Amino acid sequence: MCKIDVQTRILARNDDTASHNRIHFLERGIFTVNVMGSPGSGKTAVLEATARAFDRRAIAALAGDLATDNDAARLQRAGIRSRAITTGQACHLDAELVHHELHHLDLSGVDYLFIENVGNLVCPAVYDLGQSANVVALSVTEGEDKPLKYPTMFAKADLVLITKIDLLPYLGTDLDAIQDALARVMPNPQVVLLSAREGYGIDSWLAWLTKSRDEIFSAAEVMA
């Protein structure tokens, strides 16, 4: 019981900070995406491809990992304003870590902030960061049953990017089985098939980003 109470208090504090972050983003017109997925699912590659196709000046990123700034360095080379968040032993980012890094990242003129979470299909789903949307990268190399094994992650996703589809001809992966598994755990499945290497699906991904951002800020204007 004590352990449950401590966890409840930790999440409550996190949610308070997440609300602060969310207000900060909304006031500045920034659509913030929590990008989650397994290690090697293609999260960084998707953001690199996004930078190639989008207006680079409108994008910023925070890249989370247990150690190294490798992903942040890759994003910087792609033209994205980015900073690394190293968590040590923590398997996820939290709202306070994001809040701290916001003081060191220039967000002037930014329309989209991508928070690349630590590679993990468990913990990141539980912690609100103040994001506008949750996006999960699911590689075809991970097999068909990941949504069924980790239902909380996929149930909380606003969009799933099925990545590395250029590898399908070399794998025995059943794409229909992946989509069926997603439909079983997601209340309203939204899926984009994507290859960061070949650029397939990037237009659909960018269209989803644009539409989602417009919807949020149009609603904010109505409520104002």
N, C-alpha and C positions, 0 to 999 in steps of 0.2 A: 504493500500500500504506500509506504514511504517513497519507494522508487518511482511509483506512478505519479505521486504528488510532485516530486522534484522535476520529473519530465514535463509535467503539465506547466509548472512555473517557468521552465526554460522555454517552452514553446510560446507561452504567453508573452514573455519578454521579447522573444524573437518577433512575434506578430506585431507588437507595439513599434519596434524599429522598422519592420517591413511597411507598416502604414505610413511612417514618416518618409521612407524612401519613395513610396508610391506617390505621395503628394508632391514630393520634390520633382519626380519625373513628369507628372501630369502638368504641373505648373510651367514646366519648360517645354512642353510639347514633345516629350521623348517617349516613344513606344519602346518598351523594354521587354526583351525576350529571354527567358530562362531556358538555355539550350542544354538538354540533358541526354544521357546515353552511356552505354558501356565504354570502357577504354577501347580505342580503335574503331569506334562506330562511324567515324568520319565527321565529327563535330567541327574540328578545326578546318578541315578541307572544305566543308560546306560554307563556312564563313569566308574563307579565301575566295571561293567561287562567287560568293555574294558580293564581295568587294570588287571583283573584276566586272560584274554586271551592273552594280549600283553606283550611285554618286558617292565616291569614297569620302567626300567631305561630310556626308550626312551620317556616317557610321562611326561608332566607337565600340570598344569591347573590353570586358574584364575576363581573364582566362584563369580558371581555378585548377589547381593540381596540388598533390601532396608535396611535391618538390619540383624544382627547376622552373625557369621562365620560358621554356622552349616554345610552348604554344603562343604565348604573348609575343615572342620574337617573330614567329611565323606570321602572325597577324599584322605586326608592324611592317614587315617586309611587303605585305600585301597592300599596304597603304591605309590600314585601319589604326586609328588612335587606340592604343590598348595598354593595359597594365596587367601584370601577373598577381594573382592571389595564391600564395602557398600556405597550405593548411597544416603542414606537419603530419600529424597522424589522423586528422579529422577527415572523414569520408564524404564530406559535403561542404558547400558554402552555407553561410547563414546571413541574416540581414545585417548584422553588425559588421561583419567582414566587408560586405558590399558598401555599407555606409562609410566605413573608414576610407576605402579606396576612392570613393566619390570626391573626397577632398583633394585627391592627387591626379584626377583625370579631367582634362579640359573637355567640357561638354557643350561649349558654345557652338551654336549652329547645328547640333546633332539632332537628327530625327529618329534614329534607331540606335539603341544600346543593346548589345548582345552580351549576356552573362553566360559564358561557357562554364558549366558546373563541373565538379570533379567527376571523372568517369566512374559511374556507379548507377545501378538500377534500383537501389533501395532507398538510402537516406535522403538524397536530394529531393525526392518527391514530397517529403514531410515538411520541409522548411520553406516558408514563404520568404521571398527576397524583396518583395515590392514590385514584382514584374507585372507587365500587362498580359503576358501570355506564356504558356509552357509549351515548348516544342521538344519532342524526343526524336533523336536520330537512332534508327534501327537498321543495322547493316544486314544485307542478305547473307553474309557469312556467319551470322549468329544463329541461323536455323529458324524454324517456324514457330516454336513454342514460347519464346521469351515473353510475349504479352500475357500468357496464361501463368507463367511462373512468377511474374512481377506485375500483378494486375493493378496495384496502387499507382505505380509510375504511369502506366498507359491510361488509366481511368482519369488521371488529372491532366492529361495532355490535351491541348487545344488542337494540335497538329502533330502527326507523325511523319517524319521524312524517312522513307525506306531507301537507304543509301547503298551505294556501290552496285547499282543494278547492271552496270557494264560487266560485272563478273558472273551474272546469271548463266551465260552459256558454258561456264566452266565448273558450275556447281550443280548439286542435285537439289537445290533449294526450291520448294514449291511456293511460288509467290501467292497463289490463291489461298494456300493454307495460312500464310502470314496474315493476309487481309481478313480471313475468317476469324482468326484468333483475336485480332484487333477489334472486330465487330462484336465479339463476345464480352469484351471488358470495357470498351469505350462507349459512353452514353450517346455520343454523336460523332461517329468516326470521320475524321478528316485526314486524308492521306495524300502525300505527294511522292511519286516515284522519282528518284533523283540519282544522277551520276555527277559528282563534282568534277571528276576527271574529264568527262566528255561534254559536260554542260547540259545534259538532258535533264529536264524538269526544273531548271533554274528559273525559267520564265514563270512557271506556275507557283514556285516558291515566292518569288518577288511579288507576284500578283496577290498572293495571300497576305504577305506583309503589308502591302499598300492598302488593301481593303480593310484589314484588321485595324490598322492605325487610323484610317479615316473614320471607321465606325466608332472607335473609342473617343476620338476628339470631337466628332460631330455630336455624340451623346453628351459630352462634357459641356459643349456650347449651349445645348438645349437646357441643361440643368442650371447653367450659370444665371 
